[in-house]
Amino acid sequence: MDSYKIADILEEKHPEPSIPLNTPVQLKFRELLIPFMGALTPIYVPGVAQRLLGDESVDYFRTTRHKDLGMPLDDYGKQKAPGAFERAEPFALAITALLNETPSGPFFLGDSVSYTDIIWAAILLFFKRLGNDHYEEVLRRTGDAEAHVRLLDALSPWTGRDD
C-alpha cells in the first residue's frame, strides 16, 4: 500500500544503483494505473480468495472483504466482473502508449529501468499468478502484448524467482 513511500526511502538510503522515481512517465502511469486496477477489482479481489490464498487465510480474507464490499466476495465477483476487462481496456491501451513512447528499449524510459517498470511488471506478474486466463486477457487488452512481454523478459533478472 505504501510502495511509493518505501521506494523513496530506499532510494534515499541506497542511492546506488539509482532507480528513477517520480519521473514524468511515472506520474502519467500512476494516473492510468489507479483506474486500470479499479476497473479490474472485481476480477482480482475474488481471484485472490479463489486462486491464491491457502486455507489458513481465505476465511479471514473473505470476512474482511465482505465487510468492505457489503456483500459476499463471490457475489461481488459475479455481479461486478462482467465487463471489467472492457472497462480497463482504455487505461491498458494508454499504458501501452506510454510504454511505447520511447522506442529505444523495452522499458518506460527506453533502456533504463525505472520504478514504473517495476510496478507494471509486478501488476502483470500478479495477474499471471492469478491464472493465465487473466494474464492473457490483460495482455490482450493492452493492444500490444509483445511490448509488455519484452518488458517482463528484460526484467527477468529481478523477477526470475517464483517462490
Buried (B, 14 or more C-beta within 10 A) or exposed (E): EEEBEEBBEEBEEEEEEEBBBBBEBBEBBEEBBEBBBEBBBBBBBBBBBBEBBEEEEBEEBBEEBBEEBEBBBEEBBEEBBEEBBEBBBBBBBBBBBBBEEBEEBBBBBEEBBBBBBBBBBEBBBBBBBBBEEBBEBBBEBBBBBEBBBBBBEBBEEEBEEEE
